[in-house]
Amino acid sequence: MVRVENITKRFGTIQAVRGINLNAVKGEILGILGPNGAGKTTTLRILAGVLSPSSGSVNISGEDMTANPEKGKAFIGYLPESAPLIQDMSVLDYLCYMGRLNGLDREELSERIHFLAETCGIREVMHKTTETLSRGYRQRTGLASVLLRDPPVLILDEPTSGLDPSQILEFRQLLLKLKEEKTILLSTHILSEAESLCSRILIIRDGLVAAEFLEESSLPAREKEQVLLLELEGENHQTLLEKIRKLPGIEEIEPARKRNGNSCYKIITRGERRKDIYNQIRSSNVTLLEMKQENRTLEDLYRGIVGMVHER
């Protein structure tokens, strides 16, 4: 449904996208993660036909976006981070206006608006002006507008940014309803959102795809890498932690949430290092309350690839 081959984008001397390849098919949500400035929004704008790539190709539902951009755009519904609504219109008038722009006849438009009012949960605000809407309703209205033509491909750039927790949950449930019949590309900064929604995840860094994960079950992706959670009695274990850091195969140590006044740490190792860590703790006369192995999470992988986590 969506095929992208080696696209690049330059803005003067700045190369925002340096050769991205991706594919997405019907029935999946492809998550696109990365820090600010990584090239996510530029990539999505190229896929949506808002920008032209400096090189490379984009194919949407069999249409080459360079050779036939108008035909390609007919298959796309694009929602930027802030839905571009017309402020002095009611939601109903706005959807009617957008439907007419997209060539829907009166009967078809009426049916689509009735369907989307229920699907997107905006029936109760249909007669309110868009400028009075909460951000959650603005995003739902924006999504309804791009769904008027029932496009097979949805490109969503951080659609839940700025929403409160209940609005985020409702928006996620809506996307899960839509995914069975659509190809959805979703850019987000929220790692838990990517894990809960996406069947595949791309991490973009410096204008390139730095990693791809096929599904949540494949997240413990680095061969022979382990994640250990330690709970140590008391606090102030810096001397011990420095000794553990010097052990072979220790890649990262970070604090975790405390339990009952005791300290917890997450240790990422290369290979089996539990015995070495245990012996070091024992020789330091620190009481080990628990040591358990955990699966490597998307957050762990993201941090390893990007360097820091952006969670909103």
N, C-alpha and C positions, 0 to 999 in steps of 0.2 A: 504493500500500500504506500509506504514511504521509503525511498531509497536515496541516500545522500552519499556522494562519492567525492572525497578529497576537496571539500570546499574551503576556500580561503577568503578573507576580507581584509582589505587595507583601507585605512583612513589617513591619507597622506603618508607620513613615515611610520605610523602605528599599524602593526599587523594584529588585528583583534582576533582573527581566526586563522589558524595556520595549517589546516589540513584535516578536517573532521570527516569521518565516515560513520554512518549509522543506518540501520534499517529498523522499521517498525511495521507490524502487521495488524490486521483486524483482530479485535478481541483482547488487546493488551494495552496497558499503560506503561509507557517508557519514561522512566524518571531521569531527569538531567540535573545533576548536582554540581556544585563548584562554588568557590569564593567569589566575592564581588570582583568584577573585572576579568573573570576567567574566559568570557566569550559566550556565555549561555544565551543572553538576550539577543546578541547579534546573530547567533546561530538560528534562533527561533524566528527572528525577523526575516532572515534569508529563506527559511523554509516556508514562511507565510507569504512570501513574495513582496514584502515591504521593502527589502533591500535586495540588490543583485549581488551575487558573489563575485569576487575578483577573478576567481577561477574555480573549476570543479562543476559538478552538476547536481541538480535536485529533481527527483522524479516523484510526482504525486499521482497515485492511481493511474499510472501509465502515461502521464503527461509530463513532458520536459518543461520545467519552469523557466528555462532560459529561452527555448524556442517558442513555447506556447504559454506564456505566463497567465493570460486571462483564462484559458481552459483549465490550467492547473489550479488557479485560485477558486474556481467553481467547486472544487472538492474540499475546500479548507474552511474551517471556522477558527478564527484567531482571536484570542482574548488576551490583551496585554495586562500588565500588572494592575493598572487602574483602568477600569472599564470606561471607554470614551462616550459617556452619555450626553445628550443634549439637555441642558439644565432646566429650561423653562417648559419642558414637555411632561405630560403625565406618562407613566410607564406604558399604558395602553397606546397612547398616541405615538410614543417613541417606537414601540414594536410595530405598529401599523406603518409608520414612516419607513423603518428599516426593511420591512417586508416588501413594500412597494418598490424601494430602491433595488431590491433583489429580484424583482420581476414576478412576485407571487400575485395571482389573481385574487379577487375579493373572497371567494369561497375557500380557496386553499389557505389564504392568510388567516381567515377566521378560525378554521380548524386547527391550524398550527398554534395560534395564540392561545386558544382554549386548552390545547394539550400541554403547552409549555408553562402556562400559568399553574397547572397542577404539578407537572414534573419538576419545575424549578422552585416551587413553593412561593410564588409571588402573587397569587390571586388576591390576597388581602391588601396589596399595595398598588393594584392596577390603576387606581384613579389618583394616586399621589404623584406629585411632581418629582422628578428624579433627584432634584437638588435637596429634597427633604429626606431622602432615604438614608438609612444606616449603611455602613460600608458593606455589611453582609448582603443586604438587599440590592445594593448597587452591583455587586459582583454577580448575584443571581440574575439580575436583569440583563447585565452584559452577556452572560452565558446564554440566556434565552434568546437574545438578539442574534448571536452567532449560530444558534441551532434552528433558526427559522427555516433555512433552506435544507435542513437535515443533512449537513455535510458529513461525509464518511470519515474525515480527518479533523481532529481537534488539536489545536496548538495553544497551550495555556501557560502563560508566563507568570509564575508565582501567584496563582489565583486566590490563595488563602492568606496572603500577606496582609496584616493589619486586622484580621478577623478575630473575634473573641473565641474561646474554646468551644462553645456550643455551636457557633456559626461554622467553625472549621469542621466539626464533626458532621454537621448537616451537609456541607459542601462535599466532603469526602464520600458520604453515602450517595449523593447525587452522581458523582463521577463513577462510582461502582455500578450504578444502574445503567449508565451510558456506555460503559466499556465493552459490553458484549457485542454491540452493533457498530462500534467505532474503533478507529486507531487514535490513541490519545498520547500526545507528547506533553509531559508535565515538567516544568522547571520549578524547583522549590529549594528553599534554604532549610526546610524543616525535615530533619533526618527521619523522625518517627513517621512523618507523612509518606515519605518515599518507601519506607519499609512496609507500611500498612496497605499502600495502594498499588505499588509498582511490581510487575512481574520481571522487569529488567531495569537495571540502573546503570547509567553512565556517569562517571565523574570527569568533569572537564577542568583542566588546569592549563593556564597560559595558552589558550586557544587550541588545545589538543585534547583528545580523549585519553585520559591518563589511566583509566581502568573501566572494566565492564563486569557486572555481576548479573548472572542469568536469573537468579531467584534468591529469596532469603535463605533457603537451605544451603546455598553455595557460599554464604558469606564467610565461613571459616576458610578463607581462600588461600592463605599463604602456607605452603607446604611445610610440615613439621613445626608450625608455630603454635604456641600454647598461650592461653590467658589464665593466670592464676589469681584467685582472690584470697588475700590473707586478712585475718583478723588477729590483731595483737593486743594483748592486755595493756591498758594505760595509754599514754601519749608520749610524744617526743622521742621518736625512734630514728632520728636523723643519722646517728652514727651507724646503726645497724643497716639502714637503707643504703648508705654509701658503701658499706662492705658488700651488700648484695649486688649493687650496681657493677662492682668490679669482677663478679663471677663470670665465667665464660657463658655466652649465650643469652645474657640478659640484655634485652633491647630497650625496655621502657618500664619505668615505675611511676605510678601516679596515685594520688590519694583518692579513696572512694568514700562513700557516705559512712559516717561513724555509726557504731551500734552500741548503745548502752554505755557511752563514755569511752569505749575502746576504739582504737584506730584500725581502719581498713585500708588496704592498698591493692591496686590492680597491677600485676606484673606480667609483662609480655615477654616471652622467652622464645628463643630459637632452639627447638628440640626439648627433650625431657630434662628439666632442671629442678624438679621438686626435692630430690634428695639433697642436692647441694644447698638449696635455700633452707631446708629444714636444719641441716647441720650448722649453717651459719647462724640461724636464730638460736639454736640450742647453745652454741658456744658463746653467744652474747648474753646469756642468762635472761632472755626475754621470753615471756609466756606466749606460746602460740595457741590461740583458741580455735582457729579453723584455717584450713588450707583446702580450697576446692578449685577444680578446673572448670572454666566456663568456655562457651563458644565465643568465637571472635565476632563482634557486632559490627554493624555498618559504621557506627561511630568510631570504633577502633580503626577500621580500614580507612575511613575518611581522614582521620587525623594523620595516619601514616602517609597518605598520599598528598594531602593538601597542606598539612602542617598545623592547622587549627580548625575547630568546628565552629560553624556559623549556625546556631540554633535560635530560632525566634519563638 
